[in-house]
Amino acid sequence: MALREMVPWKRKELSRREEDNPFFPLQQEMHRLMERFVHGFGGRELAEMEEPWGYIPSVDVSEDDKEIHVSAELPGLNEKDIDITLSGNNLIIRGEKKAEKEERGEQFYRKESSYGAFHRAIPLPTEVEEDKIEATYKKGILKIVLPKSPEARKARKKISVQ
């Protein structure tokens, strides 16, 4: 059997039963994504491939007795492109990236534009002092320090293991 015959996303004929299957659209989407992945090795790097769901930044969250620390990787953004809000016990980080690249030559003109937005909600484990939250952004890294409320600091109780 040839390799082409074993690749499921290259099938051309569909039975009526496959089209009636409620999972058929999901299967088609998975095949499309797999094909896109495989063809990505032929000229474009995977990192440059367009993501259908948008950009999702990497976020690290840690805490100590006094504070919660959040660090997010947001390469290529400016401070004005980032929006940070606190809603209940959720820290919400939003951003939008816009990029345009224009290139001219004797025989060609090329203009590429890309836009992407992200939204990330991070549930906080305790209440924080809203008026003392600090955020800094340097070299594509957003760092947020959220001081815990006095009640949250007192609420910790050490449990001994026997």
C-alpha positions in Angstrom: 0.0 0.0 0.0 1.4 3.4 -1.0 1.9 6.1 1.7 -0.6 8.4 -0.1 -3.4 5.8 0.3 -2.8 5.7 4.1 -3.0 9.5 4.6 -6.6 10.1 5.8 -6.9 13.7 4.8 -6.2 13.1 1.2 -9.4 10.9 0.7 -11.5 12.3 -2.1 -14.7 10.3 -2.0 -17.0 10.4 1.0 -19.8 8.0 1.8 -23.2 9.4 2.7 -22.8 7.9 6.2 -19.7 10.0 6.8 -21.4 13.2 5.9 -24.3 12.5 8.3 -21.9 11.8 11.2 -22.1 14.7 13.7 -18.4 14.5 14.2 -17.6 14.8 10.5 -17.0 18.6 10.6 -14.6 18.2 13.5 -12.8 15.4 11.6 -12.5 17.7 8.6 -11.1 20.5 10.7 -8.5 18.1 12.2 -7.5 16.9 8.8 -7.2 20.5 7.6 -5.0 21.4 10.5 -2.8 18.3 10.0 -2.4 19.1 6.4 -1.4 22.7 7.2 1.1 21.3 9.8 2.7 18.9 7.3 2.9 21.5 4.5 4.4 24.0 7.0 7.7 22.0 6.8 8.0 22.7 3.1 8.8 26.4 3.1 7.4 28.3 6.1 8.5 27.8 9.7 5.8 26.5 12.1 6.2 29.7 14.2 5.1 31.8 11.3 2.0 29.9 10.6 -1.2 31.7 11.3 -3.1 30.4 14.3 -6.9 30.2 13.8 -7.6 31.0 17.4 -5.2 33.9 17.8 -2.2 34.5 20.0 -2.1 33.0 23.5 0.7 34.4 25.7 2.6 32.2 28.0 1.9 33.2 31.7 3.7 32.2 34.9 1.9 32.7 38.3 3.6 32.3 41.6 2.9 33.4 45.2 4.7 33.8 48.5 3.3 34.8 51.9 2.8 38.5 50.9 2.3 38.7 47.1 1.2 37.0 43.9 3.6 37.4 41.0 2.4 37.2 37.4 4.8 37.2 34.4 3.6 37.1 30.8 5.5 36.9 27.6 4.2 39.5 25.2 6.9 40.0 22.5 6.4 42.7 19.9 3.9 44.7 21.9 4.1 48.2 23.2 2.9 49.3 26.6 0.0 51.1 25.0 -1.2 47.8 23.4 -1.6 46.1 26.8 -4.7 46.4 29.0 -4.7 45.0 32.6 -7.8 44.9 34.7 -8.9 43.2 37.9 -12.4 41.8 37.9 -13.4 40.1 41.2 -10.7 37.5 41.8 -9.6 37.4 38.1 -6.7 39.3 36.7 -7.4 40.0 33.0 -4.7 40.7 30.5 -5.7 41.9 27.0 -3.6 43.0 24.1 -3.6 43.7 20.4 -0.7 43.5 18.0 -0.7 45.2 14.7 2.1 44.9 12.2 2.6 46.1 8.7 5.5 45.4 6.4 5.9 47.1 3.1 8.5 46.3 0.5 9.1 47.9 -3.0 11.3 46.9 -5.8 11.6 47.6 -9.5 9.2 44.8 -10.5 7.2 44.3 -7.4 5.3 45.8 -4.5 4.5 43.8 -1.4 2.6 44.8 1.7 1.8 42.4 4.5 -0.4 43.2 7.4 -1.1 41.1 10.5 -3.4 41.7 13.4 -4.0 39.7 16.4 -5.7 40.1 19.8 -5.6 38.0 22.9 -7.4 37.9 26.2 -6.2 36.0 29.2 -8.1 35.7 32.5 -6.0 34.4 35.5 -8.0 33.3 38.6 -6.3 34.6 41.7 -6.1 32.3 44.7 -6.8 35.1 47.3 -8.0 38.6 47.6 -5.5 41.3 46.8 -5.0 45.0 47.6 -6.2 46.6 44.4 -4.7 50.0 45.0 -1.2 48.6 45.5 -0.9 46.5 42.3 2.2 47.3 40.3 2.9 46.4 36.6 6.1 46.8 34.6 6.8 45.9 31.0 10.4 45.5 29.7 11.7 43.7 26.6 8.5 41.8 25.9 8.0 40.6 29.5 5.1 41.9 31.6 5.5 41.6 35.3 2.6 42.2 37.7 2.9 42.2 41.5 -0.3 41.8 43.4 0.0 42.3 47.2 -2.3 40.0 49.2 -4.9 41.6 51.5 -4.2 41.5 55.2 -7.1 39.0 55.7 -5.6 36.7 53.0 -2.2 36.8 54.8 -3.7 35.8 58.1 -5.8 33.1 56.6 -2.8 30.8 56.1 -2.5 28.0 58.6 0.4 25.6 58.7 -0.6 22.0 59.0 1.9 19.6 60.4 2.4 16.2 58.9 2.7 13.3 61.3 
